[in-house]
Amino acid sequence: VGETTVVTVSAFHVFISFWFLYKAIFVFKLQPDPSWFPCTVGIAYAAIKTWLYYPIPGFLLMLLCMIYFFGTFFTAIYRATVNVNIAAPVCFISLSAPSITMYAMTIMAQPTLEQEAQLEASPDMMTWWKGIHRTLYLPVMHSMMFLSLVGLVSSLQCLWARW
């Protein structure tokens, strides 16, 4: 029951995010702002839950989350900073996009049970796993932490300017 619920809800979230982006970009011709993050980058939560049951689809959802993040974050930060018509609570959401993505990546960097058994059985696999973390995962996490701080500064600046 849990697997079916998670997969169904995750698929629905993906459908809703595609629908939302289609309507926002092509129908209403809107530019990204921080209020887009729960529907788009929030797919990271679906990625984590799906990853627990099915690792490959979970990673694909995480890739979709990263595409959404990098596709909307910088424009949203810029718009929140220069457009005084965006409400202060919406601007505060700027902090959520990188932090949600970083949270999901932290959980998904853990090995699955099958991978853990392989890592314990083979020292070469453990060396490979640590190498992947050093060369790929840690730089990405440091970048996401930096972008979280950028989101925090943007949120505080927007709150200061509007209140």
N, C-alpha and C positions, 0 to 999 in steps of 0.2 A: 504494500500500500504506500509506503514511504517513497520508494523509488518512482512509482507511477505519479504520485503527487508532485514530486520535485521536478521530474522531467516535463510534465504537463504545464506546471506553472512557469518553468524556465522557458519553454517554447512559447508560451503566451507572452511572457515578458519580451522576448526577442521580437515577436510579431508586433506588439504594441510599440516597441522602440522604432522599428522600421516604419510603422504607420505614422508615428509622431514626427519622425524626421522628414518623411515624405510630405506631410501636411505643412510642417513649419517651413521647409526650404522651398518646395516647388509650388505649393498652393498659396501660402500666405507670404512667401518671399521674405522670411524673417532671417536675421542674423543671430548666431548663438548668443545666449546670455546665461548667467548662472542658474536660472530656473530650469534649464534643460538637463542639468546633471542628474537629478533623481531618475529620470526616465531613460537616460542614455548610459551614463557611467554607472548607475545603480545596477546595471546588469552584472556587475562583479559579484553581487550577492547570489544571483542565480548561478554564476560560474562556480562559486565555492560549493554550493549545495550539489550541483551536478557533478563536480569533480570528485566528491565523496563516493558517488556510485559509479560514475563512468569518467575516468580521467581524461581521455582524449576529447570528448565533447566539452568537458569543463575547461580544458585549455583553449579550445576554440572560442568559447564564450569569453574567456579572459582576453584573448586576442581581439575580439570584437570590442570589449570594454576599453582596451588600450587604444584602438583606432578611434573610438568615440571620444576618449579623453584627449588625445593629441589633435583631433579634428575640431574640438570645440573650446578647449580650455583657454588658449591664448586669445582668441577673439572675444570670448566671454569676459576675461579679465580686463581687456582693453575697453570693451563696451561698458562694463561696470564702473570703470574708473572715469571715463569721459562723459558718459550719459547720465546726467543728474536726474532724469525721469525714472530711472530704475529704482525701485523702493529699497530701503536699507536692509530689510530682512532677506530680500532676494540676493543682494550683494553679499550677504554673509554666507550664502551657500557656496561661494567661491572656494572656501576651504574644504568643502566636502569632496570634490572631484579627485584631487590627488590623494587625499587620505583614504578614501574608499578603495581606490585602485591599489594603493600601497598595502592596505590591510589584506586585500584578496591575494596579492602576490606573496605576502608573508605566509599565509596559510598554505597556499598551493606550492610553495617551495619545499614543503616536507615530502619525504618519499611515501609512496603508497605502501601497503603491506607487502605486495609482491616485490616492489623495488627494494624495500628494506631487507627482505630475505636475501635478495641478490647482492646487496651491498655487504651484508654480514658474511656471505659465503666467499666473496672474491675481493681481495685487497685492491686489485686493479680497478674494479668497478667503483670502489670507495674513492680511489684517487681521481678517477674520471668525474665522479659526482662532485667532489670538492673543487676540482678544476672548473667545472661549469659554474659553480656558485661564485668562485673568485672572479672569473672572467666575464660573466654575463649578469648574474643575479645581483651581486653587490653594487656594481656601477648603476644598474637600473634603480635599485632601492635608494641609493644615495641621491640620484636625480629626482626620484619621486619625493624624497624628503625635502629637497631643496624647493621643488615646485609646491609642496605643501606649505612651506614657509612663505613663498610668493603669494599663494592663496590667502594665507593668514594676513600678510601685510595689506593685500588688496582689500580684504574684508574689513580690516580695521580702518583703513583709509576711507573706504566707502561709508562706513558707519559714522566716522568723524565728520565727513563732509555733509552728510544728510541729516544728522541729528545735532 
